[in-house]
Structures are given as C-alpha cells and as structure tokens.
Amino acid sequence: MNENWLFYLNRIREKLWVKPLVMCLLSIAAAFLATLADRPGVGEWLPTVSKESVETLLELVASTMLVIAMFSVGSMVSAYASASSSATPRSFPLVVADDTSQNALSTFIGVFIFSVVALIALKNDFYEKAGVFALFVFTVFVFAIVILAFIRWVDSIARLGRLGNTIDKVEAATSNAFEQRLGMPYLGGQKADEKVSKGVPVVGSLIAYLQRIDMVKLQSLAEKFDLKIHVQSLPGTFCTPNRAIALVEQTSRAEELAEECFQSIAECFVLSDTRTFDQDPRFGLVVLCEIASRALSPAVNDPGTAIGVISTLVRLFHQWARGTQDMKPEVQYDRIFVPCLAEQDMFDDAFTGIARDGAGAVEVAIRLQKAFDSLSALKYQPVSEAAINHSRLALARNELTMTLQQDIEAVRSAARF
C-alpha cells in the first residue's frame, strides 16, 4: 500500500496548484487564529499595538505579495519553457515538481490571502486588544517567512530550467528509480521463468504506456481465485491489444474464470499516455539519451553536454552494477512472477541515440568508448557484455560516418574491443 501512496503522492507533487491551495487554507485559518488571544484578562498582560500600524503593515504586505506572486509565476513559466526546449519535454514533470519553487509560490500567495483576510477582519473590529497584538505578531512572522522564501527562491530560480540543473534532476530521479528496483528487482514478486508460455493472456484496456503495477491488489486477486500470475510487461512498456500484459495460470482445476476476474487483473496494470520515473528505471535513461541527442543536433551543436550526459550514465550503471551484486530480493507477493530488467535493453535506451547522433564527433566518440571501457571492467557480467557489444556498435557507426582517417584511428585506439 505504501507504493500506491508514493505513486499518487508523486503525481500530486507534479500539480502546481496543490501547495498554493493548502497555503491559502492555512493562511485563512491563521488570520482567525489570532482571535483565540481575546480571552478575558489576557489583554492586560500584553503591550498595546494600534490598529492603524497593523493595518499599514497588512496593506504593505498585501500590495507587495500580489506583485511578487505574479513575478514568480512568470519566472517559473519561463524556466519550464526553457527546460522543455533546451533539454527534452520528458523532463518537464521533474522541473514542475521542484520543491523550492512550489514552496516559494505557495508562500507568496498564502501570505497575500492572509493579509487580505486579516485586513478585512481588522477593519470590521473583529479583534480586541489581545487579538490585535497576536495579529501583529503573526504578520511580522509571515513577513520574515516571505523574506527567507524570497531569498531561497531567487537562488533557485537562477538555476531552474537550466540544462545542467535539468540533467541533475533527471539523474536523481533515475537513481531513485534504480534504488527502488534494486530493493525489489521483481517488484516484490518472484523471478519469472522466461520459458513460461502457458496461461490465459490478459491485455490492457488502453493502447498506452504501462505506468505501474498494483502488486498488492494483484496478489489479493491471485489468492482469492487461487492463481499464478506471470507478468509479461514491465512498467514503461507500450501496451497494445495484441500484446499480453500478463498470463493467468490456475493452480487448481477449478471452474472457468469469469470475465470480471480478467478485467480486475487488467485494472491492476495502470496505463497512461506518458511514462513516469517511479517503477520505470529505463525511462530516466531514455530521457538522458534524448538530452544528449538534442545537444548533438546540428541546430544546437553542443557536444559538451553530450559528454556530460555520458558521464552521468556511467555513474548510473556503476550504481546499478554494484546494487545488483549486493541485492537480496525479498518475496512479498509469492503468486506473482515478474521478469527482471535486461541490461542490454537498458544500454540500448541509454547509448544508442548518443552513438548514432555523435558518430561524426570524434570527441564524443572517444568519450563514449572510454565509458564503455569503464563499464566493461565491472565484475557484473550482464553490464560488461552489454558495454562490449555497444562499444563495437559505436565503433562501426564511427567508421561509417567519419571521413578523416586520423579521427577514425583516434576512436579505434580508444576502443578496446
């Protein structure tokens, strides 16, 4: 169940309106919370604060916050457009989910709502002496929060949407997806037998990408109907009516399963028009490859970014190889059989586009061969074999694309396979 909540929490974080709405509600509550100080005898112990001074302070905050909020929205929209155009549109959800920017915008809007509500209540004599003092304290406090939020936001907005910052966010999201998959390499189920072909096929209800698998509900259905479920499509797979997402095997000779059972199983496979980073580690590799390919296009001509992405991919595959050697999978869903990720497919996602689009750039080709040499030295055989295979493919592309013999020889000397 925690996985389900984490998935939906990540989707909520990608919505820009959620945090401002929460802050607006809290601001309204804070404006009326000051009335709790208006209890008999409390005002005698508190210093006197004139309503006029509090009104002036609230009017200043109200007029300032609306301008800052509008300015922050404009800056964030520009940063989002920059991220989509300079990196890849697939990185947009990560940029939108930036906590610093969302917190700053929420603070500005929330303080604006607080000042307006408090100002209306103050002008209508809603507060007594103690309430006015409490409101003054609240106003000074939120004003200090605004200053701190603005300072943090200025530091963040200077980098938000920049290419390097976007690459860092994609790397962090991919690294987190790797960690989750390494902790549960079969999504908490058992390792699938690649030769299994028996069972009734289940297809998705939509032609879309598989975002996630609800393993808890799937295990519950398998126990209820005494089934074994062999997952055929991992998150990130593009599902079509002719491709089974699962095979259902009855473990006992019971009556034929009803159509509702297959429909319930299909509903455990969440389909959508877009891929996410949560249960789909390969998606992060695809996004990084897209960033590098865009940088290598003739219109951009930025091989330095491609080289930086190659370094990022090397770090991620080192993480994957180390984690795979140390992982001790725990079976939580014993009736569900899930295939593991294929390292060759992961290398295809990460390096094929870079090797193709950078085949004519000698500096990119050499850096790519050095990356493959580093990965081939790992003691995890699937990664090592995939690195050797892609090193040979990349060299073949270089030999077909490059025209200067010295460049070809330089790449050949860097290639060790």
C-alpha positions as CSV (number, residue, x, y, z in Angstrom):
1,M,0.0,0.0,0.0
2,N,2.9,2.3,0.6
3,E,3.9,2.0,-3.0
4,N,0.5,3.1,-4.1
5,W,0.5,6.2,-1.9
6,L,4.0,7.0,-3.1
7,F,2.9,6.8,-6.7
8,Y,-0.1,9.1,-6.2
9,L,1.9,11.5,-4.0
10,N,4.5,11.9,-6.8
11,R,1.6,12.7,-9.2
12,I,0.2,15.3,-6.8
13,R,3.7,16.9,-6.5
14,E,3.6,17.4,-10.3
15,K,0.5,19.6,-9.9
16,L,1.4,23.2,-9.5
17,W,-1.9,24.2,-7.7
18,V,-1.8,21.8,-4.8
19,K,0.6,23.6,-2.5
20,P,-0.8,27.1,-3.1
21,L,-4.3,25.8,-2.3
22,V,-3.0,24.3,1.0
23,M,-1.2,27.5,1.9
24,C,-4.4,29.6,1.2
25,L,-6.4,27.4,3.6
26,L,-3.7,27.7,6.3
27,S,-3.5,31.4,5.8
28,I,-7.2,31.9,6.3
29,A,-7.0,29.7,9.4
30,A,-4.1,31.8,10.8
31,A,-6.0,35.0,10.3
32,F,-8.8,33.8,12.5
33,L,-6.5,32.1,14.9
34,A,-5.5,35.4,16.4
35,T,-8.9,35.7,17.9
36,L,-8.0,33.0,20.4
37,A,-5.9,35.6,22.2
38,D,-9.1,37.6,23.0
39,R,-9.8,35.9,26.3
40,P,-10.8,37.6,29.5
41,G,-7.7,39.1,31.3
42,V,-5.2,38.2,28.5
43,G,-5.1,41.8,27.1
44,E,-4.0,43.3,30.4
45,W,-0.6,41.4,30.2
46,L,0.1,42.3,26.6
47,P,1.5,45.6,25.2
48,T,-0.8,47.8,23.2
49,V,-0.5,47.8,19.4
50,S,-2.5,50.3,17.5
51,K,-4.8,49.0,14.8
52,E,-3.5,51.7,12.4
53,S,0.0,50.3,12.5
54,V,-1.2,46.8,11.9
55,E,-3.4,48.0,9.0
56,T,-0.4,49.8,7.4
57,L,1.7,46.6,7.7
58,L,-1.0,44.4,6.3
59,E,-1.7,46.8,3.4
60,L,2.0,46.8,2.6
61,V,2.2,43.0,2.6
62,A,-1.0,42.6,0.5
63,S,0.2,45.0,-2.2
64,T,3.7,43.6,-2.3
65,M,2.8,39.9,-2.3
66,L,0.5,40.0,-5.3
67,V,3.2,41.6,-7.4
68,I,5.8,39.1,-6.2
69,A,3.5,36.2,-6.8
70,M,2.8,37.3,-10.4
71,F,6.5,37.8,-11.0
72,S,7.3,34.3,-9.6
73,V,4.7,32.7,-11.8
74,G,6.2,34.4,-14.9
75,S,9.7,33.4,-13.9
76,M,8.6,29.8,-13.4
77,V,6.8,29.6,-16.7
78,S,9.9,30.9,-18.4
79,A,12.0,28.2,-16.6
80,Y,9.6,25.5,-17.6
81,A,9.7,26.6,-21.3
82,S,13.5,26.6,-21.1
83,A,13.6,23.1,-19.7
84,S,11.4,21.8,-22.4
85,S,13.2,23.5,-25.3
86,S,16.8,23.1,-24.1
87,A,16.6,19.6,-22.6
88,T,13.6,17.4,-23.5
89,P,9.8,17.7,-22.9
90,R,10.0,14.5,-20.9
91,S,11.9,16.3,-18.2
92,F,9.1,18.8,-17.6
93,P,7.4,16.9,-14.7
94,L,10.6,16.9,-12.8
95,V,11.1,20.7,-13.2
96,V,7.5,21.4,-12.2
97,A,7.9,19.3,-9.1
98,D,10.8,21.5,-7.9
99,D,10.0,21.9,-4.1
100,T,11.8,25.3,-3.7
101,S,9.8,27.0,-6.5
102,Q,6.5,25.5,-5.4
103,N,7.1,26.4,-1.7
104,A,8.0,30.0,-2.7
105,L,4.9,30.5,-4.9
106,S,2.7,28.9,-2.2
107,T,4.2,31.2,0.4
108,F,3.7,34.4,-1.6
109,I,0.1,33.5,-2.5
110,G,-0.7,32.3,1.1
111,V,0.7,35.5,2.7
112,F,-1.3,37.6,0.3
113,I,-4.5,35.8,1.2
114,F,-3.6,36.1,4.9
115,S,-3.1,39.8,4.7
116,V,-6.3,40.4,2.8
117,V,-8.4,38.3,5.2
118,A,-6.8,39.8,8.3
119,L,-7.2,43.3,6.9
120,I,-10.9,42.9,6.3
121,A,-11.4,41.4,9.8
122,L,-9.3,44.2,11.4
123,K,-11.3,46.9,9.7
124,N,-14.5,45.3,10.9
125,D,-13.4,45.3,14.5
126,F,-13.1,41.5,14.6
127,Y,-10.1,41.7,17.0
128,E,-9.9,43.1,20.5
129,K,-6.7,44.3,22.2
130,A,-5.1,40.9,22.6
131,G,-6.2,39.8,19.2
132,V,-4.6,42.9,17.6
133,F,-1.3,42.1,19.3
134,A,-1.5,38.4,18.2
135,L,-2.3,39.5,14.6
136,F,0.7,41.9,14.7
137,V,3.0,39.0,15.8
138,F,1.6,36.8,13.1
139,T,2.1,39.5,10.5
140,V,5.7,40.0,11.5
141,F,6.3,36.3,11.5
142,V,4.9,35.7,8.0
143,F,6.8,38.7,6.7
144,A,10.0,37.1,7.9
145,I,9.0,33.8,6.2
146,V,8.4,35.8,3.0
147,I,11.9,37.3,3.1
148,L,13.5,33.9,3.7
149,A,11.4,32.2,1.0
150,F,12.3,35.0,-1.5
151,I,16.0,34.7,-0.9
152,R,15.8,30.9,-1.4
153,W,13.7,31.3,-4.4
154,V,16.0,33.8,-6.1
155,D,18.9,31.4,-5.6
156,S,16.8,28.5,-7.1
157,I,15.1,30.3,-10.0
158,A,18.6,31.3,-11.3
159,R,19.2,27.6,-12.0
160,L,15.7,26.3,-12.5
161,G,15.2,25.2,-16.1
162,R,18.9,25.4,-17.0
163,L,20.2,22.4,-18.8
164,G,22.7,21.4,-16.1
165,N,20.0,21.6,-13.4
166,T,17.6,19.6,-15.5
167,I,20.2,16.8,-16.1
168,D,20.8,16.7,-12.3
169,K,17.1,16.3,-11.7
170,V,16.8,13.5,-14.2
171,E,19.9,11.8,-12.8
172,A,18.4,12.0,-9.3
173,A,15.1,10.6,-10.4
174,T,16.7,7.8,-12.3
175,S,19.0,7.0,-9.4
176,N,15.9,6.8,-7.1
177,A,14.2,4.5,-9.5
178,F,17.3,2.3,-9.6
179,E,17.4,2.1,-5.8
180,Q,13.7,1.1,-5.7
181,R,14.1,-1.5,-8.4
182,L,17.3,-2.9,-6.8
183,G,15.5,-3.2,-3.5
184,M,12.7,-5.1,-5.2
185,P,14.1,-6.4,-8.5
186,Y,10.9,-8.3,-9.2
187,L,8.6,-5.6,-7.8
188,G,8.3,-7.8,-4.7
189,G,7.2,-10.9,-6.6
190,Q,9.1,-14.0,-7.6
191,K,11.6,-14.2,-10.5
192,A,9.7,-15.1,-13.7
193,D,10.6,-18.2,-15.8
194,E,11.4,-16.9,-19.3
195,K,10.1,-20.1,-20.8
196,V,6.6,-19.9,-19.3
197,S,4.0,-19.8,-22.1
198,K,1.0,-21.4,-20.5
199,G,-1.9,-19.4,-19.1
200,V,-4.7,-17.2,-20.3
201,P,-3.4,-13.9,-21.7
202,V,-4.6,-10.6,-20.3
203,V,-4.4,-7.5,-22.4
204,G,-4.7,-3.9,-21.3
205,S,-7.8,-1.8,-21.6
206,L,-6.0,1.0,-23.4
207,I,-3.3,1.5,-26.0
208,A,-0.9,3.3,-23.8
209,Y,2.2,3.0,-21.7
210,L,2.2,0.8,-18.6
211,Q,3.0,3.2,-15.7
212,R,2.9,0.9,-12.7
213,I,1.6,-2.4,-11.4
214,D,-0.5,-2.6,-8.3
215,M,1.2,-5.6,-6.8
216,V,-0.9,-5.6,-3.6
217,K,-4.2,-5.8,-5.5
218,L,-2.8,-8.3,-7.9
219,Q,-1.6,-10.6,-5.1
220,S,-5.1,-10.3,-3.5
221,L,-6.8,-11.4,-6.7
222,A,-4.3,-14.3,-7.1
223,E,-5.1,-15.6,-3.6
224,K,-8.8,-15.1,-4.0
225,F,-9.1,-17.1,-7.2
226,D,-6.1,-19.4,-6.5
227,L,-4.0,-18.2,-9.4
228,K,-0.4,-17.7,-10.5
229,I,0.1,-14.5,-12.5
230,H,3.0,-14.3,-14.9
231,V,3.7,-10.6,-15.7
232,Q,4.7,-10.1,-19.3
233,S,5.1,-6.4,-19.5
234,L,7.1,-4.2,-17.1
235,P,6.4,-0.5,-16.4
236,G,7.4,1.5,-19.4
237,T,6.1,-1.0,-22.0
238,F,3.8,0.3,-24.7
239,C,0.8,-1.9,-24.5
240,T,-1.4,-2.8,-27.4
241,P,-4.3,-5.3,-27.9
242,N,-2.0,-7.9,-29.4
243,R,0.5,-7.8,-26.5
244,A,-0.4,-9.6,-23.3
245,I,0.5,-7.8,-20.1
246,A,0.1,-11.0,-18.0
247,L,-0.6,-14.7,-18.2
248,V,-3.0,-16.1,-15.7
249,E,-2.5,-19.7,-14.6
250,Q,-5.0,-21.6,-12.4
251,T,-3.2,-23.7,-9.8
252,S,-6.1,-26.0,-9.3
253,R,-8.7,-27.5,-11.6
254,A,-11.5,-25.1,-10.7
255,E,-14.3,-23.8,-12.8
256,E,-13.5,-21.4,-15.6
257,L,-12.7,-17.9,-14.5
258,A,-15.3,-15.2,-15.2
259,E,-14.6,-12.3,-17.4
260,E,-14.8,-10.0,-14.4
261,C,-11.7,-11.7,-12.9
262,F,-9.6,-10.9,-16.0
263,Q,-10.9,-7.3,-16.0
264,S,-9.9,-6.9,-12.4
265,I,-6.5,-8.2,-13.1
266,A,-6.1,-5.9,-16.1
267,E,-7.1,-2.9,-13.9
268,C,-4.0,-3.7,-11.7
269,F,-1.9,-2.6,-14.6
270,V,-2.1,1.3,-14.7
271,L,-1.9,2.6,-18.2
272,S,-1.4,6.2,-19.3
273,D,-0.3,8.3,-22.3
274,T,3.0,9.1,-20.6
275,R,5.8,7.2,-18.8
276,T,6.9,8.0,-15.2
277,F,10.1,7.5,-13.3
278,D,8.6,5.6,-10.4
279,Q,8.6,2.0,-11.4
280,D,10.3,2.6,-14.8
281,P,14.1,2.9,-14.3
282,R,14.6,2.7,-18.1
283,F,12.6,5.9,-18.6
284,G,15.3,8.0,-17.0
285,L,17.9,6.5,-19.3
286,V,15.7,7.4,-22.3
287,V,15.4,11.0,-21.1
288,L,19.1,11.4,-20.6
289,C,19.8,10.0,-24.1
290,E,17.2,12.4,-25.5
291,I,19.0,15.4,-23.9
292,A,22.3,14.3,-25.3
293,S,20.9,13.7,-28.8
294,R,19.3,17.1,-28.8
295,A,22.7,18.6,-27.8
296,L,24.3,16.8,-30.7
297,S,21.8,18.0,-33.3
298,P,23.3,20.4,-35.9
299,A,21.0,23.2,-34.7
300,V,22.4,23.0,-31.2
301,N,25.9,21.6,-31.7
302,D,26.8,21.2,-28.1
303,P,29.0,18.1,-27.7
304,G,30.0,19.1,-24.2
305,T,26.5,18.4,-22.9
306,A,26.5,15.0,-24.6
307,I,29.9,14.2,-22.9
308,G,28.4,15.3,-19.6
309,V,25.4,13.0,-20.1
310,I,27.7,10.1,-20.9
311,S,29.4,10.7,-17.5
312,T,26.1,10.7,-15.8
313,L,25.1,7.4,-17.5
314,V,28.4,5.8,-16.4
315,R,27.6,6.8,-12.8
316,L,24.2,5.3,-13.0
317,F,25.3,2.0,-14.5
318,H,28.0,1.7,-11.8
319,Q,25.3,2.2,-9.3
320,W,23.2,-0.5,-11.0
321,A,26.0,-3.0,-11.2
322,R,27.0,-2.5,-7.5
323,G,23.5,-2.7,-6.3
324,T,22.7,-5.8,-8.4
325,Q,25.6,-7.7,-6.8
326,D,24.5,-6.8,-3.3
327,M,20.8,-7.2,-3.7
328,K,18.9,-9.7,-1.7
329,P,15.3,-9.8,-3.1
330,E,12.5,-10.3,-0.6
331,V,9.4,-12.1,-1.9
332,Q,6.3,-10.3,-0.7
333,Y,3.9,-11.5,-3.4
334,D,4.5,-15.2,-3.9
335,R,1.8,-15.7,-6.5
336,I,3.2,-13.1,-9.0
337,F,6.1,-13.8,-11.3
338,V,7.9,-10.8,-12.7
339,P,10.8,-10.7,-15.2
340,C,13.9,-8.7,-14.4
341,L,15.2,-5.8,-16.4
342,A,17.6,-6.7,-19.2
343,E,20.8,-4.8,-19.1
344,Q,21.1,-5.0,-22.9
345,D,17.8,-3.1,-23.2
346,M,19.0,-0.5,-20.7
347,F,22.1,0.1,-22.7
348,D,20.0,0.4,-25.9
349,D,17.9,3.1,-24.1
350,A,21.0,5.0,-22.8
351,F,23.6,4.8,-25.6
352,T,22.1,4.0,-29.0
353,G,20.9,7.6,-29.7
354,I,24.2,9.1,-28.5
355,A,26.3,6.7,-30.6
356,R,24.1,7.4,-33.7
357,D,23.9,11.2,-33.4
358,G,27.5,11.6,-32.2
359,A,29.0,9.2,-34.7
360,G,30.7,12.0,-36.5
361,A,32.0,13.9,-33.5
362,V,35.4,12.5,-32.6
363,E,35.4,13.9,-29.0
364,V,32.0,12.3,-28.3
365,A,33.1,9.0,-29.8
366,I,36.3,8.8,-27.8
367,R,34.4,9.7,-24.6
368,L,31.8,7.1,-25.4
369,Q,34.5,4.4,-25.9
370,K,36.1,5.3,-22.6
371,A,32.7,5.0,-20.9
372,F,32.3,1.5,-22.4
373,D,35.8,0.6,-21.2
374,S,34.9,1.6,-17.7
375,L,31.7,-0.3,-17.7
376,S,33.2,-3.4,-19.2
377,A,35.6,-3.6,-16.3
378,L,32.8,-4.1,-13.8
379,K,32.5,-7.6,-12.3
380,Y,28.8,-7.8,-13.2
381,Q,28.7,-9.8,-16.4
382,P,25.5,-8.5,-18.0
383,V,26.7,-4.9,-17.8
384,S,30.1,-5.9,-19.0
385,E,28.8,-7.8,-22.0
386,A,26.4,-5.0,-22.9
387,A,29.2,-2.5,-22.8
388,I,31.4,-4.6,-25.1
389,N,28.6,-5.0,-27.5
390,H,27.8,-1.3,-27.7
391,S,31.5,-0.4,-27.9
392,R,31.7,-2.4,-31.1
393,L,28.4,-1.0,-32.5
394,A,29.5,2.6,-31.8
395,L,32.9,2.0,-33.5
396,A,31.1,0.6,-36.5
397,R,29.0,3.7,-36.7
398,N,32.1,5.9,-36.4
399,E,33.8,4.2,-39.2
400,L,30.8,4.6,-41.5
401,T,30.3,8.3,-40.6
402,M,33.8,9.8,-40.1
403,T,35.7,10.9,-43.2
404,L,39.0,11.8,-41.7
405,Q,41.3,8.8,-41.2
406,Q,43.0,10.3,-38.2
407,D,39.7,10.7,-36.4
408,I,38.9,7.0,-37.1
409,E,42.2,5.9,-35.8
410,A,41.8,8.0,-32.6
411,V,38.5,6.3,-31.9
412,R,39.9,2.9,-32.7
413,S,42.7,3.5,-30.3
414,A,40.2,4.4,-27.6
415,A,38.1,1.3,-28.3
416,R,39.4,-1.8,-26.6
417,F,37.1,-4.4,-28.2
